[in-house]
């Protein structure tokens, strides 16, 4: 067995996110990648709110945002006329109300830097060439053959294997998981460069023509051009001249592309792995799903896969019930199905050729845009903040609990609430506390709530998991200063502003997962059932200071 309990194959955004979460939660891992070094191709371009919240928990979102361009909207054009418009930036209840446009290498660099700060590293030029799942015995495991660029070969056996090795995943193919779906019959071209004559608005433009689509996306210091053509038998990247030709044919006119530094020719796929897990092997990112570039869902879904898998694996290694990992596929596959279907639908809409179908599409888009329905429906789909995990095995179904607000729903993101810090924190909002990415016990109210909060904090200390679990006692606004015993010194105390959480009513407790999802709630008398959801083993790595204030 290798010394690390987890091997991560692939160091793109998904693999790096997984590894950073593991190390941040005190679990070592080994990361390998067949590439000679970090990626330089700016494939993924847009980060939406759900992925940005994951990156924020790792302390890298602010760094990424510093070089990004906030997109203000998207417009859809046909025959030179705008038929629909969607505004970005209006999402409520999140620190990231709109998408950011940033090349994928920037995200990878930020994650790689954080991995290094956490004590991790990537073994570049190291490829997984064979994988075997070992069943039986005291526990399942995976045996992996690793080949290095210098010709060396190594065979390791690990308790857990994360496959984040892309759409052509060797791991997925080795263990026989089908990759189901289709490849579009069109060839797609893409290029990044300077676009003279482009409008100043930070708005994506979709020019939908009878011959194909032309998408123009602004970046902080450049533009991306994306389009489809009939397959021409060529395989190399397109020239700037070819991209310019389609700009002239399909665009609004007056645009000149210069200084192109990256172009690509590729096929678009819409595929899903038949399952995301085979015993100790778990698929994530492009190894589990392949998307159309429409809406920028591939990168975002992969980052969220990596975060979800990271905290669940870390929790199981540190003593949580292994059944927790059953929720990975139960939660992430439906989210991936939705994201793939969304991109597939957009792409098919672009590629409509029949005049009647095009007229119907344009008419529907005009109506949806004019009524605001397009914006209300499309943005939550793309942001991926509205996922419903209420049917997950990692969420406890419960009837209404006295005092618990209706907005605190099992399987949903916890609502934000304004708070006044009292003890152990400077944060002024519930989401700021949850952005630490820790198992969190919320104890709300006065009276018996205080006793439950102290007992919960003592339990966290006794288990030695204070690095990955926290207890937040939310008091009524007019509460007296509470005395906290030494045994519960880590207890965080804040007072509610307003009535979002109902701290002035009947006391209640809730367990919120590291991803901010409410997983259980009860009266204070049910605290033991919530404590049972916390990890119970000390960290396997030395704690590293958080990047968050």
N, C-alpha and C positions, 0 to 999 in steps of 0.2 A: 504494500500500500504506500502511496506517496504521503508525505507528511501533511499536506493540505487536504482537508476533507472534500474540497470542491475544485474541479477543473473546469475552467471556462475556455471554450474553443471559439475564438473570434474576438477581436479587439476593436470592432466598430462601435457606434454609439450604444447598441444594445448590450454587447459584452462588457464594455467599460462601465455602463450604468450598473449592471449586475455586480461587477467586481467592487465598485465603489461602495455600494450599499452593504455588501457583505463585510468589507473591512470597516466601514463606519459603524457597523453593529457588532464588531468584535470577533469576526470569523475570518480566518485566513483563506486565501484561494490562490490558485495558480492560473495564469492567463497566458494563452499561446495564440499566435496568429501567423498564418502562412506568408503574409506580406513581409517585405523587407523592412518596413517602417510604417509610421502613421499614414493614413490616407490623405491624398492631396486633391482628389477629384471632388468638386463641389456638388455632389449628386443631390442630396436633400437640401432644401432651401428654406422651408417654412417651419417654424416652431409655434405650435398652438398652446393654449392655456394648460391643458392637461399635462403635456410633456414638460412645460415650463415649471409647473408646480413640483413635479418630480425632481427636476434639475435644481430647483430652489432648495429642496430638502437636503440636497448634497452640497449646497453652498456655491454652486457655479452659475446659477441663472443670472445674477447681477453682472458677472464678468462677461457672459455671452451677450447680454442685452446692451452692454457698453459699445459693442461694435455693430449692432444690428440696426436695421431700418424697420420701425413700426409701420406695418401696412395699414392704410386707412380704409381700404375697401376693394371691391372688384366690380368691373363693369363688363357687360356682355353686348357685343355688337354684331349686327347682321346687315349687309348691304350698306355699310357706312353709317348706320343709325344705331344709337344705343337702345337696346330693348329691355335691359334690366340692370339694376344696380343694387349692391349689397354694401352696407357700411360696416366696418370693423371697429372694435374698440369699445363696444358698449356692454360687454358681459359684466354682470354683477356678481358679487360674492367671491371675487378672486383678485389677487394682486396682479394678474396678467389678463386684462380685459380684451386684448386683441393679439393677433399673431405678429411674430417678429420674423423678418426676412434676414437670414444669416446663413452663409455657406456651411455645409456639413463639416468641413475640416476645422472650423472655429469651435463647433460643439465638441468634436473629438479631442481637440487640443486642450480645451478646458477640463474635460473629463479625465484625460490622461494626466494632466498636471495634478488634479485632485487625487487620482490613484497613487501617484508618487508621494504626495503629502501624507497619505494614509498608510504608507509603507509598502505599497504594492508595486508591481512592475509587469511589463509585457515581454514575453520571450518572442521577439520577432523572428521571422524566418523559420518558424516551427509549425509543422503541419500535422494534423491528425490524419493518418492514412488508413487506419482500421479501428473498428469499435465492436466490442462484444459485450452483450449484457449477461451478467452472471446471476442466475436465479438460484434460490435455495440457500441452505445454511442459515446462519443467524441473521444475515441481512443481505439484500441485493447489492450489487456493485457493478461497475463498468470497467472493462479493461480496454485501454487505448494505446495504440502504437503511434508514437510521435517521431517524425523524421525532421531533421534540421537541415538547413541550407548547406552545411559543410559535409553532409553525407552521414552524419551520425543518426542512430536510431535508438529509441528507448521505449520500453513498454511499462505502463503504469496502471495500477488498479485503484480506483477512487470510489468512495461511497456515493458521490453525486457528480454528474456530468451535465454541464450547460452547453447546449449547441446553439451558438450565435454566429454560425459560420456561413450565413448568406443563403440565397435562393438555391444555389447548387450544393447545399449542405452535404458533406461527406458523412457526417454523423447521422443525419436523417436517413440517407440512403442505406447506410450500413445496417441500421436496425430495422429497415423495411417499412417505414411509415410512408404511405402514399402522399404525393403532393398533387392534390386534385384541383382542377380548374382548366383554364384555357389561355391561349396566347392570341392576342389580337392579330388580324390579318394585315394590319398596316405597319409600316416602319416609322419610327419616331426619331426626329432630329432635335438636338438641343445645343445651345451655345451661349457662353457668357462673354460680354464685351461692352464697349462703350457705345451707346445709342444716341447719336446726334438727332435733335429734333423731337425727342421724347417729351411728353408733357411733364410738368414739375410735380404733379400729384403722386404720392406714394400709393398708387393704385394698380392692381393687376388688371390687364385688359385681355378679354377673350374675344377674338375676331373669328366668328363662325361663318364659314363660307361653304358653297356647294362642293368645293374641292378639298376641304379639310379645315382644321382649326389652326389658328395662330395665337399663341399665348405670349404676352409680354409682361414680365415681372420685374419691377424695379428693385435694385439692391442698394446698399449704402453708397457704393461708388461705381455702380455698373448696372446693366440690365441682363436679364435672361430671355432668350427667345426659344420657344418650344413649338413644334409643329409636327404634323403627320403627312406622310406621302405614300404612294403606292410602292410596294417592294420593288427595288431596282437591281437586286442582286449584289449590291455593294455592301461591304462590311466595315470599311474604315470610317473615321470621323468625318463629318461634312466640312466643306471649306466655308470660309467666310462669304465667298461669292455666292455659294448655293443658298446660305441663310438669307443673304441680301435679296436674292431673287424672290424668295417666298415672302419676305417683308414687303417688297414692292407689289406682289400679286395679291396678298391677302390683308395687308395692313392698311392703316388710315392714310398712308402717303406721307412723304416728307421725312422719312426716317432713314438714317444712314448708320450702318454698323461698322465700327472701326476697332482696331486693337483687340480682336478676339483672342482670348488666351486659353479657352477650353471649349471643346465641342465633343459631341457624342452622338452615336447612332445606335439604336437599340430597339428591342421588341418589348411591348407592354404585356404583362401577364396579370391575370386575376386568379390566384391560387391560394389554397389553404391546406395545411397538413391535416390528414384525417384525424389525428390526435396529437396533442402537444406533449405527451409523456409516454415513456416506455420504461416502467420501473424507475431506476435511478437516473434515467436520461430525460432531460427536459428541453424542449425546443423553444426558442425565443427569437423575436425579430424576423428578419427575412427568411430564416430557416423554417419558420412556422407559417408565414404568409407573404405573398407577393402582391403588390398593388400597382394600379395605375398612378402616375404622378399627380393626377387630378386631386386638388385639395391638400396635397402634401401630407398624406396620411401614413405612408410607410415609415418614415423616420419617427414620427410621433408615436405611432402604435408600438414600435420597437423599443423606444425609451420607456414607455409605460410597462411593456412586458418585462424589461430588465429590472425596473424598480420593484414591481410586484413579486417577481421571482426572487430577487435579492433579499427582501425582508422576510419572505416566507421560509426560504432556505436557512437564513441566519437564525430565525426563531426556532426551527426544528433542530438544528445543530446545537442550539443552546437550551434545549429541554422542552420545547413545545411539542404537543402531540403531532406525530408525523402525518396524521389525517389532515392537518392544515394544508399540506401540499396538494391534496385532492382538489382544493379550491383554485389552484393555479389554472388548470384547464377549464374548470367550471366558470371562471370569471373572464379569463383572457381570450378564450376561443370565441365566445359570443361577441366580445368587443371587436375582435379581428374580423369576424364574419360581417359585422356592421360596417367596419371601415373599408373592407375589400368591396363590399356591395355598393357602398357610396361612391368609391372611385370608379368602379365598373359602370355604374349608372351614368355618371358624368361623362365618361369617355364615350359610351354609346350615344349619348345625346350630342356630343360634338360631331360624331361620325355619320349622323343622319344624312341621307342623300336624296331621298324622294321629296319632291317639292311640297306635296301635301303634308308629309311628316314634318318637314322643316317649318312650314307655316303654322302648324299646330303647336310645335315646340315654342316658336317665337311668341305666339299669342298667349300661351300659358305662362311663359316667363314674364311677359309684360304685366299680366294680371297679378301674378304672385308678387312681383316687385312693387307694383303700385299699391297693393294692399298691405305691404310689409310682411306678408307671410313667408316670402322667400328668405328674408333676413332672420325671422324668428325660428324657422325650421332648420336652415342650413348651418347657422353659426354654432348652435349646440352640438350638431353632428360632427362638425370639424374640430371643435374645441375638445371634445371627449371628456367633459366634466360631469355629464349627466348620466353616467353609467349606473345601472341598477343591479346591485349584487345581493338583493334581498333573498334570492333563492340559493345563494352560495352555502356550501358546508362550513365556511368560515364566518358565517353570520347567524346569530341566534334569533329565530323568529320569536316575537313576543307581542302580547296584547298591550293595550295602552297602559302606561304606568303613571300613577298619580304624580302630578307635578312636571313630568317630562313634556317639553313643548312638542307640538306636532311636527315642527321642522327638523327635529332630531330623529330621523327615520333609520331603522336598521337597514344596512346595505347601501346607504347613500352617504355622500360627503357630509361631514358635520357643517352646520351653518356657521357663519362668522358672527361674532358678537363683540361689542366694545367693552373693554375691561379697564379697571383701574388697578395697576400693580400694587401689591401690598408687601409681598415677601418672596424673595428668591427669583425675581424676574423684573424686567423693565418693559416687557411686551404690553401693548395696549389693546390687543385684539386676540380672540381665540385662535384664529388662523395663524397668527404669529407663533403661538405656542406649538400648534400642531405641525408647523413647518420644520420643527426639529427632527421630524421623521422617527418618532419614538412611539412605543406602545404607551398609550395615555389613558389613565383612569381619571375621568371627570367626576368630581363630587360636588354637587350643587345644592346650596341651601344653608340653613343654620341648624342649631340643635343637634340632632343625631348625625347630620352630615359631617360635622366636625369630628365626631368620634370615628366615623367611617373613613374620613380622609387620613387621620392619624394612623389608623390600623393598616390602611393600604400602603402608606409610606413606609411603615415598619416592615411590612411584608416584602416590599421591593428591596429594602436594605438587607434583610435576612437572606434573600435569595442571591444577593450579589449581582443584581441586574440593573443597578442604578444608571449604568451607561446606556441602556437601551429601553428603559421604562421610566415614566414620570407620573406623578400624581398632582393634579391641579384641583385645588379646592376653590370653588367660585362662591363667594359669599354675597348676601344681599348688599345693596349699596350703603345701607345705614348700619352695617354690622359693627360690633365693637371689636377692638383689637384682640385677636385670639392668641393665647399662649400655646406654643408648639413644643412638645417634649423633645429632648435631645435625640431620642430613638427615632424620631420622624423629622430629623433636621433637614432632609432634602425636600420636604413638602413645599410646593409652590402655592401661594395664596394670592387671589385677586378678587376684586369686587366687581359685580356686574353694573354696567351702565345701561339703563333702559330695562326692557322686559323680555328680550329675545329668549333667554334661557330660563326665565321664571325662578330666579334664585330666591325671591321673596315668598314663594309658595312652598308646597310640600317638598322635602328633600328627595333627591334621586342620585343615582350613580350610573355612569355609562362607560363602556370600554370603547376607545377609538383606536383603530389600527394605525401603524406607521404611515399608511397612505391616506390618512384623514377620513377613512370610512367608519361610520358607526357600526360596530359589530355586536353589541349587546347593551342592554339597559335594564335597570331594576330599581326597586326601592333599596335603601341602605341595608336592609336585612338580607338582601341577595348578593352582598359584596363578594362572598366566597366564590360563587360561580364565576364572577368576573375575574377574580384573582387567578383562577385556574387557567385562564387564557394567556397569562403572562409567561415568559421564559423563566427557567429556573436554574440555569447554569451560568457561572461566571464567564467573562470574555476569554477567548482564546488568543487574542492579540492585545497589546498594550493600547490603552485609549489614546486617541489623537484629538487635540482640541478642535472644536467645531469652528467652521468659518463664519457661522452666523453669530451676530452679536448676542 
